[in-house]
Amino acid sequence: MPLFGELRAWLRERATWLAAGYSLLLLGFSALLLWKNQAIYLSVWVHDNFTYMDGAYRLTQGQLPHLDFITPIGLWGYVLPFLGLKITGSYTLMLPLTDLIFMAIALGLCLAAAWQRLGTLSGLLLVTYVWLVSAAPLNAGDTANYISYSMFYNRYGWALLLVVFTLYIDPQSTDKKKALSDVCVGAIALVMLLYLKVSYFAVVLAFLAMLCLKSKYHRKVAFYCFLILAVCVISLELIMPGLNLAYFHDLRLALQSSGAVRGGKYAAINFIYKNLFELLLISAVIWFSTRIIKFRLLDACFVSYVTLSSCAILNQNAQNSNLVALFPICLWAMEKARSQSGQAVGNQREGSAKGNGFAYAGLVALSVLLLAQPFLDRAYGLVIMNARSRPMAQSRPMALDKLPNAYVYKDSDYISGIDRDSYGLAELFTIRERQRRGWLAELEYVETIEDGVALLKKNSRPGDSVAIMDMVNPFNFLLDLHPPRGAYSFFHLNRTFNLAKARPKPAALAEASLVMIPNYPIELAERNALLQIFAPVLRRDFAEAARDRYWTLLRRKTPS
């Protein structure tokens, strides 16, 4: 059909412009959603969101991560929320705007990677997926009702992996302009991921090293990426002396606390089961590809590397499903089939062209199946975040001055499997009084923070600084108190500290004048481990100042 062929050629010539216009449309929609709602909605892991708010507050107080407080999260994990806070002036809108800032960066990198590399359909699919991963506050594998900005840096890492892995696809041109765009993609991803979450950085670093085996063009791109990375690391060290060394010290603490691989053989079997559908689809894509395209050894290394690194990242993140970064394998196979179809048409091999055309259509169908569930979950997550949605209407606003229009879903009942027979809010008090439950229900956790703020308002003095024997400490930013230097941004047993090699030092309490001990902590194991570690300091330097239903407040003793 001549008309169809002309339309396809017209779309192919304008693929980048179409993707750019589509990206601007998606960015505009996200900005409109943020402006229209003027609210934040959370259904799970509220405490994690407080971690980033506290981190941004510390930056407003002149503190820097790693130099002034201990954290395994890199500099960008605090600078981006800090920018969101400075622009909006609101802790409520800080994290949604952080997503919008990153979205603009990620979609810009998408366009740079797709230019002269991806066809119209492939480019639009990549832009859509990167946008959904960035825009919908859902962790990998979570369903739409698990709305939280918790571990937002993992979403950013997945989005950047999606873009960087497309660099394996051969570009249509290898001129200087295309090389510059690819260097920008690789270098920006490296610099962002090194100072965001180092596990993603390691994956991209090894991938770019593997690209050196592909061609002279790819070796040149990888070389300049590594050169720019080195310049940025040295420049940062000159601007903030000691930050890189302090960062690697914090990473070493995290590695000593948690190790590299989580779970044993049963966890591995469960992991395969949870991701079986995606793994089968990718297997079908590979089998299909070997029927129609020349499959080289390096291609097999690419497919294996993307699959295994995605599994490793998911395991390291303590998540079980949705191997987000597998999609570039589909893009690579689609572009190979499309390219061979075009070559067959050019060589007037009609049968071969039709065969490759059908193969391309089959690969598109498999790609759509791979993306269907994450697309639907994340799209519905955005619907839930809308101010007029039913879950938002069933949520309760937090009674915290610093967080107006921050809502928590009333029926959220995240209780760990310590007592597997009890999952409802009605039984929460029974579980809690027996001290058998692990995690608080989200709504009650917010109530404990509201109660703690009221207790501190009655008992704090100007210049006080609060430490906490719990996973997260939101009180300094909620009450405009001085955050203690040398403290941890968050305590997570066997993730940021443990009772063996990575015990927190007494210096974590050196600047604290007040210590809050939760009667019903976020997780019982953290509270008990911290009390065990800091017991000598607490007995020697602090005395009880107040107590209520949820908290015991200690004040530093006055030197006699």
N, C-alpha and C positions, 0 to 999 in steps of 0.2 A: 504494500500500500504506500504509494509515493507520499501522500499527505502525512501519514503516520511517521514515515522516515524523516520528512522535513521537520515535523514537530520535535522529534527526538533529537535531531541535529541542533535545532534552535535551543532546546533546553540544555543540551550538553555544552554549547558555547557560552551559555549564561549561568552555568551551574554555581559558580562562586557568588555571583550577584544575587541569585535566588536564595542561596544559603545565608548571605549577609542580610538581605531584607527579612528573611524568616527569623534570624537571630535577633534583629532589632525589635521585631514584633513580639517575640517571647520575652525579651528584656522589658519592653514596655508593659506587657501584661503583668509581669512580676512586680514592677514598680507600682502599677495601678493597684494590685492586690494589697501591697504593703500600705500605700497611702489610704486606701479605702477602709482597711480594717483598723489601723492604728492600735493594734493589740497583738499579744502573743498568746498562743494556745499550746498547752502542754498536757499530755496524757500520761507520760511515763518519764522516769529518771529526771525529775525536777532538780535534784541535788546537783547533777552534772552541769546543768545550765548555770547554777550559782557559781560554779568553779570559774567559768569564763567571765562572768560579771565581776567576780572578785579580782581576777587577773587584770581586766581592763581598769578597774579602780586602782590597783597597785601602780599601773603605768601613769595614771593621773597624779599619783603621789610621788612620782619620780623614781619608782623602783623598776628594775629590769629583771626579766626571768633569768634564772641560772646564777646571776650575780647577787640578787637580793632575796630570791626565794627559789626553792628546789622544785623542779618540775621536769618530767620527761617530754613534755610537749614543747616544740620549738618556738622560736621567736614569733613567727607568723601566726601561730595559734593564739597569741595575745595582741599582736599589733593590729590584725584585721578587726577583732572585736573592739579594740581601742579606737580605731578609725570610725567604726559604726557608732560608738558612744559619743565621740567628739562631733560627728556630723548631726546626729539626732538629738543629742543631749538627754537621751532617755535610755535607761536600762531595759525598758520594755521593748523598744524597737531596735536595740543595738544588734542583736543576733540576726533578725530578719534582714537588716541592712548589710550585715557582714556577708550573708549569702548572696545578696544582690551585687556587692562589690566583686566577690569571687566569680560569680556568674559571668560578669562582663569580661573578666580576665580569661576564664575558661572558654567562652564562646569566641573570643578573639583568637585564641590559640587554635580552636577548632577550624576557623576559617583559614588561618595560615597553613595548617596541615592539609586541609582539603583542597586548597588552591592547586590547580594543575596536577591533582592526584586522584580525587574521587569524582565519580559521576554524580549527576543530579540527585538521584534517589539515595545513593550511599551517603552523600553529604547531608541531606536533610534528615536521614535516620540518625546519623552521628550527632548532629546539632540537637535533635530532639532528646536523645538519650542523655547527653551531657547536661542539657538544661534540666531535665527531670531529676537527675542525680544531685545537681546543685541546688535546685529550687525546693524540692520536697524534703522536709526535715525528717527523713526516715533512714535508719541504718540498714545496711545490706541484709536482706532476708526478712526485714520487719514488714508486717502487714500495715494497712493504711491507718489503723487506729492507734499505732504506736508513735504518735507525734512527739518529737523532742529534738532539740538542737544538741542533744548529748552526742559527744564524739563527732562534732561536725567536721573535724579535720580528716576523719576517715572517708567521708563523702567526697571531700575535696581531693583526697589522694586517689580515689577510684576514678573521679572525673579526669584527672590529669593522666592517669594510666590509659584511659580510653583514647585520649588524644595522642599520647606519645607512641603507643603501639601501632598507630596507623602509619608512622614513618617507615615501617617495613615495606609498605606498598610502594612499588616503583612509581616515581613521578613521571608525568608526560614530558617534562622538560628538566634538564639539569643545569640550567643557566645560573648566573650569579643571583638573580632575584629569587629564584626558587630555593637556592642554597641558603640565602639569608633568612627566608621565612622558616625553613626547617631548623636552622640554627636557633632562631628565636624560640621556637616551640621547645626544643630540647633543653636549651640553656635556662629558660624561665622555669620549666618544670623541675629541673635539677635544683635550682636555687630555692624555689618555693618548698619543695619536698624535703630538702636537707634541713631547713629551719621550720618544718611543720611536723612531719613524722618520718623518722629516719628509715623505717622499714620500707616505705614506698620509694624513698630516695635510692636505697640499695637496689631495688628492682629496676628502676630506670637506669641507674649507672651501669649495671650489668647488661641491660638491653642495648644501650648505646655502644658498649664494648663489643657485643655480638654483631651489631650493625657494621662494624669495621670489616667483617669478613664478607660483606655483600658486594661492595663495589668501591671504586676510588671515590666516587661522589659521596657515598655514605661515610667513608673514612674521614673525608674532609669535614663533613657536617659534625661528626662525633668529636673530632679534634677541637674544633672551635667551641663546641659546647663545653668540653672539659676545660678549655682555656678560660672561658668566661666564668665558669664556676670557680676556678682558682683565684681569679681576679676579685670576684665578689667576696670570697671567704677572707682574703687578705685585707680587702678594703674594710670589711666589717670589723676585723680585728684592730685595725688602725682607729676606727671610729669608736668602738667599744672594747677597749683592751681587756683581755681575759675572758670575754664572753664565750668564745669557741671552746676553750679549755673547761670552763665551768659547765657548758652544755654537755660535753662528752663525759664529764664526771657524773652528771645527772642521768645520762643514758646508761652509764656503767652500773649505777645503783639500780635502775629499773631492770636491767638484764640480770643482775645478781638476784633480784627479788623474784622474777617471774620465769627466767629461762626462755628458750626459743620456741619450743613446741609444746602445745597443751594437749593433754589427754593421751591415752594409750591406744592399744589396738581396737578396743571397743569404740572409742571415740572416733577413730579413723573409719570404722565400718559405718557408724552413724552419720559421719560427714559425707561419705559416698552415697548413702541412702538419701540424705537430705538434698543432695545435688544431682541425683541420678538423672532426672529429666534433662537438665542442662548438659550434663556430660554425654548423654546419649545423643542429644541434638548436635553437639559439636562433633561427635564421632561420625554422625551421618553426614555433616558438612565435609569432613575430611575424606570420608569414603567417596562421596559424590565428587569431590574435587579431583581425587586421584583418577577418576574415570575420564575426565575431560581436559585436565591441565597437566603440564609437566611438573611433577612433584620432586623437588631437589632435596638433598640432605639438609641444606640450610633452612628450607621451608619446614621440614620436620622438626628441626631445632626450634624454630620460631613458634610453631604450634605447641610443642611440648613446654617451652619456656613460659609462654603466656598462661597455659593451663596450670602448670605446677606453681608458678609464682602467685597466681590468683588464689589457689588453694592455701598456700603458705600464709598469705596476707590475711585471708579470712580466718584461718586458725589462730594467727597471732592476735587478731582483733577479738578473739573469743566469740566469733559468730559462726553460724552453722550453714547458712544457705545464701544463694544468689551470688554466683561468681560473675560479678559485674563486668570484669575486664575481658571476658571471652569474646565479646562482640567484635573486636577488631579482626579476629580470625575469620568471621563471616564476611566482613568488609573486604579482607584480602582475597578470599575465594570469589566473591562477587565481582571484584574489579578484574581479577584474572580472567574469569569467564567472559566478562564484557569486552575486555581487550582482545581476547582470541576471537570473539564473534565479529568484532570490527575488522580484524585482520583477514578473516575468512571472506567477509564481504568485499574487501579491497582486492583479494586474490581471485574473486569470482568463484568461490567454492560454496555454492548455494546450500548444499546438504550440510556441510560443516557449519555454516553460519546459522542455519536453523537449529542444528543440534546444540550449538553453544548458546543460542538464544533461549532454548528450552531449559538448558542447564542453569543459566542465569536466573530464569524465573523460579526454578526449583530452589536455588540458593536463597533467593529473596524470601520465598515462603518459609524456609527453615529459619531464616533470620527473624522473621516476624514472629514465629512460634517461640523462639528464644527470648524475644523481648516482650512478649505479650503480658506475662504476669508482672514483671517489674514496672512496665509501662502503666498498667492498670492500677497497681498499688500506689505508685507515686502520683499518678493523676488524681486518684481519689483522695490521697492525702492532702493535695492542694485544695480540693473541694471542701474537705473537713475543716481546713484552716480558715475558710471564709467565715466572716463574722455572722452570717445568717444561717450557717449550717446547724443541724440539730445537735451534734455533740457540743458545739460552742454554746448553744442555748441551755444545755444541761450542765454547764460548767460553773464553777464558783470563782469569782475574782479573789486574788490574794489580798489580804488586809495588811499590805505593806506599803509605806509611803513611797519608797523608791520604785515600786513596781505597780503603778496604776494600769488598769486594763490588762493585767496578766492573769490568765484563766487556767484553772486546773480541772480536768474532767472529774466529775463527782463519783463516777462508778469505777474509777481506776483502782485496782486492788492488787498491786504487784507484791505478792508474798512468795518468798522462796519455798523450795520443796522440803524444808525441814519438817513441816507438818503437812503432808500431801493430802490429807483429808479436809483441809480447811483453806478455802480460797475466797470466801465472801467477806464483805465488810462486817456483817453481823457477828462473825466469830472472831474478829480481829482482837477485841479486848481480851477474850479468853486466851488466845495465843500469846498476846503481849504480856499478860500478867504472869504467865508461866515461863516467860523469857525463852520460848521455844522457836518463835518465828525468826526469820532472817531479815527480810526487808520490810520496812514500814509501807503501808498503803500510801499512795502519793498524797491524798488529801490530808491524812493525819500528819504526814511529814511536814506539810505546809503549816498545819496548826502548831506543830512543835516549834517551828521557826517564828511564827507570830508570837507565841508564848515567850520564846527566848528574847525576842526584841523588847517585849514589854518588861521582862525581868531586868534586862540590861539598862533600859531607860531609867528604871528606879534606882539602880545600884552603880551605874558607871559614873566616872568623873571626867572632866576635860583632860585630854592627853592619854587616856587609857588605851590599851591595845589588847585585843582578845585572841586567845588561842582556843583550840577545841580538841576534845578527845573523840573525834568522829571523822567520817570520811571527808566532809566538806565544811568549810567555815564561811558562811555568808554574812556574819554579823558586822565585820568591819566596814564593808561597803554599804550595808543597810543603815548603819548608824553614823557614817562618816567618821569612824575611828581610825587611828593610825595602824595600818597593818604591820605586824611584827616582821622584821627582817630575819632571814635564816630559817623561816618556816617552810613547810611543804604547801604547794598549791592544793594538793588533795592527798589524803592517805588511802591507799587501797592495798590491803593485805595480799602479799604474793604477787603484786603488780608494781607498786612503787616502794614497798618496804617489806621486810619479813622479820622473823624472830631469830634468824641465824646470822647471815653475813651482812645484811642491809638494814640494820637497826637504826632508826632515827637518833641523832645525837641530841644531848641535852640543850645544845645551842638553839634548837628549834623553839624553845620556850624562853630564851634569854631576854627578849624584849617584851614579852607578854606580862601585863599587869593583872589580867583576868584570865581564868581558864573555865570554859564551859564543859561540863561533863553531862552527856545526855543520859537520862534514865531509860529512854527507849531510842537507841541509836538507829541510824540508817541500816547498819548491819552490825550485829552483836559481836562478830569476830574481830572487827576493826577496833571497836571500843575497848574490848577486853585486852587485845594485844597492846594497844597504846597505853592503857593503864598499867599493864605489866612493865612496859619499857620505861615509862616516865614516873612510876611510883616513887622512887627515891627523891626525885626533884620536887614532886608535888607535896610529899610529906615534909620535906625540909624547908621549902621556900613559900608554900601557899597554905592558906587556911580558909575554911568555909565561910562565905559571906552571905549567902542566901540559898534558898531551896524552894522549888515548887513542884508541880505535878510532873513536868517533863525534864527539868534541869537541876543540876547542882552547880552553883557558882562559887568558884574559889578566887580569892584575892591574894596577891603577893604580900607577904608579911613585911611590915615596916621595919627596917634595920634598927635594932635597939642601941 
